[in-house]
Amino acid sequence: MRARHLAVLAVALAAAASAWAQSPVEAARALVARYHQDPAALDRARDLLDAALAKDRKVETMAMLSYVQFLIGDVRATTPEQKLAAYDRGREIGKRAVELAPKSHDAHLWYAINTARWGETKGVLRSLFLLPTIREELGILLELDPRSVRAHILAGNVFLEVPGFAGGDRAKAEEHFKKALEIDPRFTNARVDLARVYIADARYADARRELTRVVNEPSPSVVADWTVKDAPRARKLLESIKDRK
């Protein structure tokens, strides 16, 4: 019996040592991965990263915090004002990370995504002044990594949401979403957005195919996003076009 207790204690100590060995970014990443089980994990990830930045302003920590702020805006915020505040903080932190590390893909990515989401929440027409910045960031992102799934999704959304007179182009949006899915077929966010292009073009059978695939995806690349955002969006869109041919 004593040997058994010692074995259990050894396992517990090993687990604790593993947790202590994690960097703040690794610990935050683990919390983010399960936010679908506990949305408050995003708050804990933010607090952990804030504490780390108070001691050491690492670019990796800033980029991760910018990502967490984006998720807080998407998942935790319940009013437009809360969402704007979350995205605004995310873009400010991302911008500082970009200034410190101009070649950091993640710094550029979350700076650009938070900026775009802030503009979308504020209103596309009221935020057209942000387009030059977002386009510049997209150019840098795709130069740094032409196979960046999230960069292609962002580019697709810019082409989809921006009015035609400002450069909107559904054909180009479709190209970017398909490129993202070519790189990662299980990245369900891209598949939902591709379906949105099809709906805008009245290609309802194509949209149903993509949305059904999202709902039935057995191994999504980002389980938390699929659970909280992508699958619910897909079901809602399927319901909205159920009678359209």
PyMOL commands that set and color helices and strands:
alter all, ss='L'
color gray80, all
select helices_A, chain A and resi 2-21+24-33+41-55+59-76+80-100+105-122+125-144+149-161+164-166+170-183+188-200+204-215+223-240
alter helices_A, ss='H'
color red, helices_A
deselect
rebuild
show_as cartoon
